[in-house]
Amino acid sequence: MSLTLAQFKQLQEDESIFIIDARPTEEWIDGHIPNSLHITPATAKYAVAMELIDKETPIVFILPDTMGQSVMAYFEKAGFTNIKGYLQGGYKTWQEATLKIDLVIEVEVDELAMDIPFDEFLMVLDVREEAAYNRGHIKNSISIPLFEFTDPGSMSELDEHFNIYIVSENGESNTIAASLLKKQGIHNIRIVHGGWVAVETLKEKFTITKNKEKPSEDSLPSLDLLSDN
């Protein structure tokens, strides 16, 4: 259902309704409606897996200028049953009404490498799964897997005095993490283009560390070998 700006703003006041911006990443980065979550057909799987949204979550869409209807069709086919509609004219309608917008800074991986030694408040926030983080990560980075972003305890160590650089696996889910942080009032963030895949292409510019894996039960010495007999 197409929504006028007035209808959209009325729905926006309902905190149970999620505004999902499904435009391409570069468009969302350059400007978006405050508190919107950037979830596209390519990243919907992450949002569902982390229980950010479920198939019954009430949703209002900001759709891309082209292929908007196909995006709607994707979510409907995927089983989302509580779609309230989409803003007629999309983000352009919001812009033309000169309403408040938000944006995100994207940096290349070499910029991150240059900033680390000189910014004492810089925090690399690694949102990959724990196993991937343990296999290798930027020294002193903080690990908060994406699925923990809905856990207040996990997010308690983040606040505005840090300059937060988000690193995901390949950059695909960076904007989900960024939009979630912004929705929680944390705006001093940057996303690293290409994520960990890009870091590995310039790993000589970083200090990469690993976490020791816990020994499995099969690798532990038997009780017989530990006995005095």
C-alpha positions as a printed NumPy array, in Angstrom:
array([[  0.   ,   0.   ,   0.   ],
       [  1.332,   3.394,  -0.996],
       [  1.471,   5.861,   1.922],
       [  1.354,   9.64 ,   1.733],
       [  3.935,  11.518,   3.767],
       [  1.281,  12.36 ,   6.361],
       [  0.249,   8.706,   6.674],
       [  3.889,   7.636,   6.9  ],
       [  4.665,  10.15 ,   9.661],
       [  1.62 ,   8.986,  11.617],
       [  2.804,   5.376,  11.457],
       [  6.315,   6.539,  12.354],
       [  5.04 ,   7.637,  15.753],
       [  4.182,   4.037,  16.617],
       [  7.363,   2.625,  18.209],
       [  6.318,  -0.943,  17.444],
       [  6.596,  -0.273,  13.714],
       [  9.989,  -0.728,  12.062],
       [ 11.005,   1.557,   9.208],
       [ 12.986,  -0.606,   6.813],
       [ 15.073,   1.215,   4.213],
       [ 15.689,  -1.303,   1.443],
       [ 17.632,   0.972,  -0.902],
       [ 21.149,   0.094,  -2.075],
       [ 23.899,   0.565,   0.508],
       [ 25.5  ,   3.612,  -1.102],
       [ 22.158,   5.444,  -1.136],
       [ 21.424,   4.69 ,   2.536],
       [ 24.911,   5.841,   3.55 ],
       [ 24.502,   9.167,   1.747],
       [ 21.228,   9.944,   3.508],
       [ 18.324,   8.247,   5.241],
       [ 15.369,   8.846,   7.524],
       [ 16.47 ,   8.855,  11.178],
       [ 15.891,   5.564,  13.042],
       [ 15.355,   3.604,   9.845],
       [ 17.036,   0.216,   9.644],
       [ 18.938,  -0.636,   6.496],
       [ 17.757,  -4.099,   5.491],
       [ 17.747,  -5.236,   1.887],
       [ 16.758,  -8.597,   0.38 ],
       [ 20.464,  -9.528,   0.581],
       [ 20.692,  -8.8  ,   4.318],
       [ 17.202,  -9.79 ,   5.477],
       [ 18.595, -13.189,   6.501],
       [ 20.856, -11.511,   9.062],
       [ 17.997,  -9.486,  10.511],
       [ 15.814, -12.568,  10.906],
       [ 18.643, -14.739,  12.264],
       [ 19.505, -12.194,  14.951],
       [ 15.806, -11.894,  15.827],
       [ 15.819,  -8.193,  15.073],
       [ 12.657,  -8.695,  13.072],
       [ 10.397, -11.667,  12.611],
       [  7.866, -12.459,   9.949],
       [  5.087, -10.735,  11.953],
       [  6.958,  -7.493,  12.735],
       [  4.974,  -4.447,  11.512],
       [  7.044,  -2.861,   8.747],
       [  6.941,   0.311,   6.677],
       [  9.306,   0.436,   3.722],
       [ 11.49 ,   3.026,   2.08 ],
       [ 11.99 ,   1.469,  -1.333],
       [ 14.574,   2.06 ,  -4.058],
       [ 13.503,   4.275,  -6.956],
       [ 13.843,   1.34 ,  -9.317],
       [ 12.729,  -2.22 ,  -8.627],
       [ 10.782,  -1.09 ,  -5.569],
       [  7.882,  -3.394,  -6.261],
       [ 10.174,  -6.37 ,  -6.715],
       [ 11.68 ,  -5.67 ,  -3.283],
       [  8.205,  -5.626,  -1.757],
       [  7.406,  -8.857,  -3.556],
       [ 10.559, -10.456,  -2.124],
       [  9.575,  -9.713,   1.466],
       [  5.997, -10.816,   0.879],
       [  7.175, -14.065,  -0.704],
       [  9.589, -14.574,   2.212],
       [  6.574, -14.651,   4.521],
       [  6.5  , -11.188,   6.095],
       [  2.824, -10.82 ,   6.921],
       [  2.557,  -7.4  ,   8.578],
       [  3.739,  -4.969,   5.905],
       [  1.937,  -1.663,   6.445],
       [  3.023,  -0.119,   3.167],
       [  5.73 ,   2.069,   1.68 ],
       [  6.324,   5.798,   1.49 ],
       [  5.077,   7.103,  -1.83 ],
       [  8.034,   8.597,  -3.683],
       [ 10.434,   7.03 ,  -1.209],
       [ 13.337,   8.906,   0.332],
       [ 13.003,  11.683,  -2.251],
       [  9.599,  12.581,  -0.779],
       [ 11.203,  12.946,   2.649],
       [ 14.025,  15.084,   1.247],
       [ 11.719,  17.382,  -0.669],
       [  9.773,  18.038,   2.531],
       [ 13.094,  19.27 ,   4.043],
       [ 12.694,  16.952,   7.012],
       [ 15.606,  15.87 ,   9.207],
       [ 17.928,  13.287,   7.668],
       [ 20.826,  11.177,   8.902],
       [ 23.901,   9.723,   7.212],
       [ 26.873,   7.442,   7.838],
       [ 30.56 ,   7.898,   7.035],
       [ 32.165,   5.07 ,   5.076],
       [ 35.949,   4.708,   5.116],
       [ 38.345,   2.59 ,   3.109],
       [ 40.427,   0.051,   4.977],
       [ 43.66 ,   2.015,   4.459],
       [ 42.055,   5.005,   6.202],
       [ 41.355,   2.788,   9.205],
       [ 44.992,   1.658,   9.217],
       [ 46.171,   5.284,   9.196],
       [ 43.751,   6.381,  11.941],
       [ 44.469,   3.629,  14.498],
       [ 47.885,   4.89 ,  15.713],
       [ 46.751,   8.487,  16.151],
       [ 43.267,   8.273,  17.681],
       [ 43.21 ,   7.191,  21.325],
       [ 39.413,   7.018,  21.264],
       [ 39.213,   4.841,  18.163],
       [ 37.361,   1.555,  18.655],
       [ 37.277,  -1.17 ,  16.046],
       [ 33.956,  -2.931,  16.516],
       [ 34.108,  -6.398,  14.972],
       [ 30.593,  -7.736,  14.356],
       [ 31.584, -11.093,  12.879],
       [ 30.717, -14.358,  14.594],
       [ 32.909, -15.264,  17.549],
       [ 34.642, -18.163,  15.775],
       [ 35.712, -15.91 ,  12.903],
       [ 36.93 , -13.263,  15.346],
       [ 38.978, -15.841,  17.252],
       [ 40.702, -16.967,  14.06 ],
       [ 42.029, -13.469,  13.483],
       [ 41.172,  -9.853,  14.309],
       [ 42.673,  -6.392,  14.554],
       [ 44.531,  -6.011,  17.845],
       [ 42.432,  -4.404,  20.62 ],
       [ 39.232,  -4.628,  18.575],
       [ 36.   ,  -5.284,  20.437],
       [ 33.957,  -8.323,  19.474],
       [ 30.185,  -7.95 ,  19.514],
       [ 28.629, -10.378,  17.004],
       [ 25.726,  -8.91 ,  15.113],
       [ 23.191, -11.192,  16.78 ],
       [ 24.119,  -9.681,  20.176],
       [ 23.116,  -6.166,  19.117],
       [ 19.681,  -6.652,  20.658],
       [ 21.259,  -7.544,  24.029],
       [ 21.587,  -4.433,  26.261],
       [ 24.373,  -6.084,  28.243],
       [ 26.539,  -6.593,  25.176],
       [ 25.997,  -3.013,  24.045],
       [ 26.704,  -1.402,  27.431],
       [ 30.397,  -0.792,  26.685],
       [ 29.616,   1.353,  23.654],
       [ 29.014,   5.073,  23.978],
       [ 29.427,   8.327,  22.105],
       [ 32.957,   9.187,  23.276],
       [ 34.391,   6.379,  21.133],
       [ 35.065,   6.796,  17.436],
       [ 33.58 ,   3.471,  16.369],
       [ 34.688,   1.745,  13.163],
       [ 32.468,  -1.2  ,  12.232],
       [ 34.023,  -4.269,  10.607],
       [ 31.767,  -7.09 ,   9.381],
       [ 32.748, -10.179,   7.392],
       [ 32.653,  -8.671,   3.918],
       [ 30.977,  -5.314,   4.543],
       [ 27.531,  -6.625,   3.619],
       [ 26.036,  -6.308,   7.115],
       [ 27.918,  -3.146,   8.14 ],
       [ 24.887,  -0.966,   7.595],
       [ 22.579,  -3.158,   9.683],
       [ 25.009,  -2.716,  12.576],
       [ 25.302,   1.012,  11.917],
       [ 21.554,   1.557,  11.732],
       [ 21.03 ,  -0.387,  14.966],
       [ 23.627,   1.738,  16.769],
       [ 22.026,   4.921,  15.48 ],
       [ 18.619,   3.715,  16.595],
       [ 20.13 ,   3.323,  20.079],
       [ 21.494,   6.882,  20.029],
       [ 25.121,   6.125,  19.123],
       [ 26.048,   8.253,  16.122],
       [ 29.835,   8.619,  16.197],
       [ 30.379,   5.674,  13.886],
       [ 32.023,   4.789,  10.599],
       [ 31.731,   1.671,   8.51 ],
       [ 34.753,   0.021,   6.936],
       [ 34.183,  -0.652,   3.262],
       [ 34.674,  -4.317,   2.442],
       [ 34.861,  -5.387,   6.082],
       [ 37.29 ,  -8.097,   7.178],
       [ 37.851,  -9.234,   3.601],
       [ 39.3  ,  -5.781,   2.863],
       [ 41.385,  -5.839,   6.058],
       [ 43.014,  -9.079,   4.932],
       [ 44.08 ,  -7.496,   1.634],
       [ 46.121,  -4.966,   3.642],
       [ 46.934,  -7.108,   6.68 ],
       [ 50.554,  -5.928,   6.633],
       [ 49.25 ,  -2.523,   7.778],
       [ 47.545,  -3.988,  10.874],
       [ 48.525,  -5.965,  13.926],
       [ 46.435,  -9.125,  13.607],
       [ 45.971, -11.328,  16.667],
       [ 44.223, -14.615,  17.351],
       [ 42.465, -16.066,  20.369],
       [ 43.524, -19.492,  21.54 ],
       [ 40.801, -22.034,  20.989],
       [ 39.591, -23.932,  24.017],
       [ 40.732, -27.548,  23.854],
       [ 37.996, -29.981,  22.982],
       [ 37.207, -32.873,  25.283],
       [ 38.843, -35.24 ,  22.786],
       [ 42.131, -33.354,  23.068],
       [ 42.265, -33.411,  26.887],
       [ 44.49 , -36.041,  28.53 ],
       [ 42.585, -38.978,  29.937],
       [ 42.074, -39.372,  33.652],
       [ 44.144, -42.552,  33.517],
       [ 47.146, -40.643,  32.21 ],
       [ 46.773, -38.054,  34.942],
       [ 46.631, -40.595,  37.757],
       [ 49.647, -41.558,  39.858],
       [ 49.317, -45.137,  38.697]])
